Amino acid sequence: MSNLQAIIGAIEPIHSEMVNQANDHLNQLTKPQGSLGKLEDIARQVAGITGEVKPLFDKKAVIVMAGDHGVCEEGISAFPAEVTPQMVLNFLHGGAAVNVLARHAGADVVCVDMGVNADLEHPNLVSCKVRKGSRNMAREAALTLEETVQAIEAGVQIVDDLAEKGYRLFATGEMGIGNTTASAAILCALAGVDAEISVGRGTGIDDAKMLHKQSVVNKALDVNGLRPAKDNAADTSSGDYALEVLSKVGGLEIAGLVGVILGAAKNRCPVVVDGYISSAAALVASRLAPLSASYMLASHLSQEQGHAKMLETVGLTAMLQMDMRLGEGTGAVLVFNLIEAAGKIMREMATFESAGVSRE
């Protein structure tokens, strides 16, 4: 725990003075003030994160964490658990949607085995396997506290290693059959919402299976003692409680993504949060280290019905609404293009003075 506390303690507030400098520069550009909307918001936030008014992101990566979930034993997914290792190999061979979109954005895909229930070998696979899949959260705690912290610290280390190689922009991605169930349980426990709100269709389940999935989430919360009293908000908003929730009803890839987010904040790098599962990691990270939220950019609003509540709880606003629900980091990688567009505005757009354009 001491290492995790040191990581959290190393996260600093973003540079407010650089936010102001970026805003001043935006107001000098040949446009009505505020007319580029969210692109200007991105430019200000990224300046505050990096400490640079005109940052350049030559190297960027989407970190795809993979892990299996014991709760799949309850029949909560439209796909079998065997799909997780099969998709990991697809990522490694460059054939998944996130690979295509990452190539389009000029980003690298870093695929990490955090807890796949299979023996995987590939020269490009980053192996941080804590165990072969989480336990069935509907019957017992999914992970021990030690396993959870190990996965978080592994995620931080991956970002540390990439930052040393010059990577300065990160996105979260994941793969793990059953992980929307885990994310729904996390939302219930940390935001106090009912399973009817947090549980969505995931991989495309029908109405009957969705009701079953809700009942499994409720059972997991009950089994693990995670039904907070309505008047206990102070306790349930603490970092310790978030860590407990992550260990009891989370997953290894979600814990790894918590580490990615904390690692990005620690290294003063923007981190683009993908969909529902990544946002569950963002929620936990924001409870563990409230300052980390300032380093996050929410990419898109997923079709998962609990995603809007998840983002609201973290305090994030999605940039895109594309009716996506694939995961993998696909929505987050799309936003790399917007971040780079904002950067080009800052670097390349003329000022009123340089262009000889009158303000009046």
Residue pairs with C-beta under 8 A, 6 or more apart in sequence:
1 149
3 153
4 149
4 152
4 153
4 288
7 153
7 156
7 262
7 263
7 266
8 239
8 262
8 288
8 289
10 266
11 262
11 265
11 266
11 289
11 291
11 292
11 295
12 268
12 291
13 291
13 294
14 45
14 48
14 49
14 294
14 295
15 47
15 48
15 49
15 51
16 48
18 47
18 48
18 50
18 51
18 52
18 53
19 44
19 45
19 47
19 48
21 47
21 53
22 43
22 44
22 46
22 47
22 48
22 53
22 346
23 40
23 44
25 53
25 54
25 346
26 33
26 36
26 40
26 43
26 44
26 345
26 346
27 33
28 351
28 352
28 353
29 345
29 349
29 350
29 351
29 352
30 349
30 350
30 351
30 352
30 355
30 357
31 349
34 40
36 345
38 319
38 338
39 338
39 341
39 342
39 345
40 342
42 297
42 319
42 338
42 339
42 342
43 342
43 343
43 345
43 346
45 270
45 294
45 297
46 55
46 270
46 339
46 342
46 343
47 53
47 55
47 346
48 294
49 268
49 269
49 270
49 294
49 295
50 168
50 268
50 269
50 270
51 268
53 346
54 343
54 346
54 347
55 168
55 343
56 343
56 347
57 168
57 169
57 336
57 339
57 340
57 343
58 166
58 168
59 108
59 165
59 166
59 167
59 168
59 169
60 105
60 106
60 107
60 108
60 167
60 168
60 169
60 170
60 171
60 336
61 107
61 108
61 109
61 110
61 162
61 167
61 169
61 170
61 171
62 98
62 102
62 107
62 108
62 109
62 110
62 170
62 171
62 172
62 173
62 329
62 332
62 333
63 110
63 112
63 155
63 158
63 159
63 162
63 170
63 171
63 172
63 173
63 257
63 260
63 329
64 91
64 98
64 109
64 110
64 111
64 112
64 173
64 174
64 175
64 328
64 329
65 112
65 114
65 155
65 172
65 173
65 174
65 175
65 176
65 252
65 253
65 254
65 256
65 257
65 260
66 84
66 85
66 87
66 88
66 91
66 111
66 112
66 113
66 114
66 115
66 116
66 174
66 175
66 176
66 253
67 84
67 113
67 114
67 115
67 116
67 133
67 134
67 174
67 176
67 179
67 251
67 252
67 253
67 254
67 256
68 81
68 84
68 115
68 116
68 117
68 132
68 133
68 134
68 176
68 177
68 178
69 81
69 133
69 134
69 137
69 142
69 176
69 177
69 178
69 179
69 181
69 182
69 251
70 133
70 134
70 135
70 136
70 137
70 142
70 178
71 134
71 136
71 137
71 138
71 142
71 178
71 181
71 182
71 216
71 220
72 80
72 81
72 177
72 178
73 136
73 138
74 136
74 138
74 212
74 216
75 209
75 212
76 178
76 181
76 202
76 205
76 209
76 212
76 213
76 216
77 177
77 178
77 181
77 202
77 203
77 205
78 202
78 203
78 204
78 205
78 209
79 177
79 203
80 177
81 117
81 133
81 177
81 178
83 177
84 116
84 117
84 118
84 175
84 176
84 177
85 116
85 117
85 118
85 120
87 96
87 175
88 111
88 113
88 116
88 120
88 125
88 175
89 120
89 122
90 96
91 98
91 99
91 109
91 111
91 175
91 328
92 111
92 122
92 124
92 125
94 103
94 109
96 328
97 326
97 328
97 330
98 109
98 173
98 328
98 329
98 330
98 333
99 109
101 330
101 333
101 334
102 108
102 109
102 329
102 333
104 333
104 337
105 333
105 334
105 336
105 337
105 340
106 336
107 169
107 171
107 333
107 336
108 167
109 173
109 329
110 126
110 158
110 162
111 124
111 125
111 126
112 125
112 126
112 127
112 128
112 154
112 155
112 158
112 256
113 120
113 125
113 126
113 127
113 128
113 129
114 128
114 129
114 130
114 151
114 154
114 155
114 252
114 253
114 255
114 256
115 129
115 130
115 131
115 132
115 133
115 134
115 151
115 251
115 252
115 253
116 129
116 132
116 133
117 132
117 133
118 132
120 127
126 158
128 151
128 154
128 155
128 158
128 256
130 143
130 147
130 150
130 151
130 154
130 252
131 143
131 147
131 252
133 252
134 142
134 143
134 182
134 250
134 251
134 252
135 141
135 142
135 143
136 142
137 182
137 185
137 220
137 223
137 224
137 248
137 249
138 216
138 219
138 220
138 223
139 223
140 223
140 224
141 224
141 247
141 248
142 182
142 247
142 248
142 249
142 250
142 251
143 151
143 246
143 247
143 248
143 250
143 251
143 252
143 255
144 247
145 243
145 244
145 247
147 247
147 252
147 255
148 243
148 246
148 247
148 250
148 255
149 243
151 252
151 255
151 256
151 258
151 259
152 255
152 256
152 258
152 259
152 262
153 259
154 256
154 259
155 255
155 256
155 257
155 258
155 259
155 260
155 261
155 262
155 263
156 259
156 260
156 262
156 263
156 266
157 259
157 263
158 256
158 259
158 260
158 263
159 170
159 259
159 260
159 263
159 264
159 266
159 267
159 269
160 263
160 266
160 267
162 170
163 263
163 267
163 269
167 269
168 269
168 270
169 269
169 270
169 272
169 336
169 339
170 260
170 264
170 269
170 270
170 271
170 272
171 271
171 272
171 273
171 274
171 299
171 329
171 332
171 333
171 335
171 336
172 257
172 260
172 261
172 271
172 272
172 273
172 274
172 278
172 281
172 282
172 329
172 332
173 274
173 278
173 327
173 328
173 329
173 330
173 332
173 333
174 253
174 254
174 257
174 274
174 277
174 278
174 327
174 328
174 329
175 253
175 327
175 328
176 251
176 252
176 253
176 277
177 203
178 251
179 251
179 253
179 254
179 277
179 327
180 199
180 200
180 202
180 203
180 276
180 277
180 304
181 199
181 202
181 213
181 216
181 217
181 220
182 249
182 250
182 251
182 254
182 277
182 280
183 198
183 254
183 276
183 277
183 279
183 280
183 304
183 306
183 310
184 195
184 198
184 199
184 200
184 213
184 217
184 306
185 198
185 217
185 220
185 221
185 226
185 245
185 249
185 250
186 245
186 246
186 249
186 250
186 254
186 280
186 283
186 284
187 193
187 197
187 198
187 280
187 283
187 306
187 309
187 310
187 313
188 194
188 195
188 198
188 217
188 221
188 226
189 221
189 226
189 227
189 228
189 236
189 245
189 249
190 236
190 237
190 241
190 242
190 245
190 283
190 284
190 287
190 313
191 198
191 283
191 309
191 310
191 313
192 228
192 230
192 233
192 236
193 306
193 309
195 214
195 215
195 217
195 218
195 221
196 214
197 305
197 306
197 309
198 217
198 305
198 306
198 309
199 210
199 213
199 214
199 217
199 305
199 306
200 210
200 276
200 303
200 304
200 305
200 306
200 307
200 325
201 210
201 303
201 304
201 325
202 213
202 304
205 213
220 226
220 248
220 249
221 227
221 249
224 248
224 249
226 244
226 245
226 248
226 249
228 235
228 236
235 241
237 287
238 287
239 287
239 288
239 289
241 287
242 283
242 284
242 287
242 288
243 284
243 288
245 284
246 254
246 255
246 258
246 284
247 255
250 280
250 284
253 277
254 277
254 280
254 281
254 284
255 281
257 277
257 278
257 281
258 281
258 284
258 285
258 288
260 271
260 281
261 271
261 273
261 281
261 282
261 285
261 292
261 295
261 296
262 285
262 288
262 289
262 292
264 270
264 271
264 295
265 271
265 285
265 289
265 291
265 292
265 294
265 295
268 295
269 295
270 295
270 297
270 339
271 295
271 296
271 297
272 296
272 297
272 298
272 299
272 332
272 333
272 335
272 336
272 339
273 279
273 281
273 282
273 296
273 297
273 298
273 299
273 316
273 332
274 299
274 300
274 327
274 328
274 329
274 330
274 331
274 332
275 299
275 300
275 302
275 304
275 307
275 324
275 325
275 326
275 327
275 331
276 302
276 304
276 306
276 307
276 310
276 325
276 327
277 327
278 327
278 329
278 332
279 298
279 302
279 307
279 310
279 311
279 314
279 316
280 310
282 293
282 296
282 298
282 310
282 314
282 316
283 310
283 313
283 314
285 292
285 293
285 296
286 292
286 293
286 296
286 314
286 315
293 314
293 315
293 316
296 314
296 316
297 316
297 319
297 335
297 339
298 311
298 314
298 316
298 317
298 318
298 319
299 318
299 319
299 320
299 331
299 332
299 334
299 335
300 318
300 319
300 320
300 321
300 322
300 324
300 331
300 332
300 334
300 335
301 307
301 308
301 311
301 318
301 320
301 321
302 324
302 325
302 331
303 323
303 324
303 325
304 325
311 317
311 318
319 335
319 338
320 331
320 334
320 335
322 331
322 334
324 330
324 331
350 357
352 358
352 359
